[in-house]
């Protein structure tokens, strides 16, 4: 079983930046994929970004050009760099990892004020 722990959320002004981290309890080098979803109250869960073992990346339309997903295999950590934040980015951000199954972190709150 893989445990994932998100961190780095907080309150920022519109136009600001945050970097989220997702620390895994085991090596992430061979994971087929990892990524981030987000969910705000009253809204559907939305794919934010994903990265495969071969480093192919995918971004949700609403964050393209503003967010960047990356990983540090030596630290077993996935990152989400969020720039030019907007109030509509406010949500709980969840990290996931695909191994033999799908694993989820508990989420970290991101709040962007106007």
C-alpha positions in Angstrom: 0.0 0.0 0.0 1.3 3.4 -1.0 0.7 6.4 1.3 0.6 9.9 -0.2 0.8 13.1 1.8 0.1 16.5 0.2 1.5 19.7 1.5 2.0 23.3 0.4 -1.5 24.6 0.2 -2.5 27.9 1.7 -4.1 31.3 1.1 -2.7 33.4 -1.7 -3.7 36.5 -3.6 -4.9 36.3 -7.1 -1.9 36.3 -9.4 0.3 34.7 -6.8 2.0 31.3 -6.8 2.1 28.1 -4.8 4.0 24.8 -5.1 2.2 21.7 -3.9 4.1 18.6 -2.9 3.0 15.0 -2.7 5.4 12.8 -0.7 5.1 9.1 -1.3 6.0 6.3 1.1 7.8 4.3 -1.5 9.8 4.8 -4.7 7.8 6.6 -7.4 10.3 5.9 -10.2 8.4 3.0 -11.6 4.8 4.2 -11.1 2.9 4.2 -14.3 1.4 7.6 -13.5 0.9 10.2 -10.9 -1.1 13.4 -10.8 -3.4 15.9 -9.2 -7.1 16.3 -9.0 -9.0 19.1 -7.4 -12.5 19.6 -6.0 -14.4 22.6 -4.8 -17.7 22.6 -3.0 -20.5 22.2 -5.4 -18.2 21.4 -8.3 -17.2 18.1 -9.9 -13.8 16.6 -9.3 -11.4 17.9 -12.0 -8.2 16.6 -13.4 -5.5 19.2 -12.9 -2.4 17.5 -14.2 -0.9 14.1 -14.7 2.6 12.7 -15.5 3.5 9.2 -16.7 6.5 7.1 -16.2 7.8 8.3 -19.5 7.3 11.9 -18.4 4.4 12.6 -20.7 2.3 15.3 -19.1 -1.4 16.2 -19.3 -3.1 19.3 -18.1 -6.7 20.3 -17.6 -7.8 23.0 -20.0 -8.4 25.5 -17.2 -4.8 25.3 -15.9 -2.8 25.0 -19.1 0.0 27.5 -19.3 -0.2 28.3 -15.6 0.5 25.0 -13.8 3.4 22.6 -14.2 3.6 19.1 -12.9 7.0 17.5 -12.1 8.5 14.9 -9.9 11.8 14.3 -8.0 12.4 10.6 -8.0 15.2 10.8 -5.5 12.8 12.4 -3.0 9.8 10.3 -3.9 7.9 13.5 -4.3 5.5 14.8 -6.9 5.1 18.6 -7.3 2.5 21.0 -8.8 3.8 24.5 -9.5 0.8 26.8 -9.7 1.4 30.3 -11.1 -0.9 33.1 -12.0 -3.5 31.8 -9.6 -7.1 32.8 -10.0 -10.0 32.6 -7.5 -11.5 29.8 -9.5 -8.5 27.7 -8.6 -9.7 27.6 -5.0 -10.2 23.9 -4.1 -8.9 20.9 -2.2 -6.1 19.4 -4.3 -5.6 15.7 -4.2 -2.5 13.7 -5.2 -2.9 10.3 -6.8 -0.6 7.5 -7.9 -1.3 4.6 -10.1 0.6 1.4 -9.2 -1.1 -1.9 -9.1 -4.2 0.1 -8.1 -5.0 3.8 -7.6 -3.9 5.6 -4.4 -5.0 8.9 -3.0 -3.7 11.5 -0.6 -5.9 13.3 1.9 -5.7 16.6 0.1 -4.4 20.1 0.7 -6.5 23.3 0.7 -5.7 26.0 -1.8 -7.6 29.3 -1.4 -7.1 32.2 -3.8 -8.5 35.5 -2.8 -9.5 38.3 -5.1 
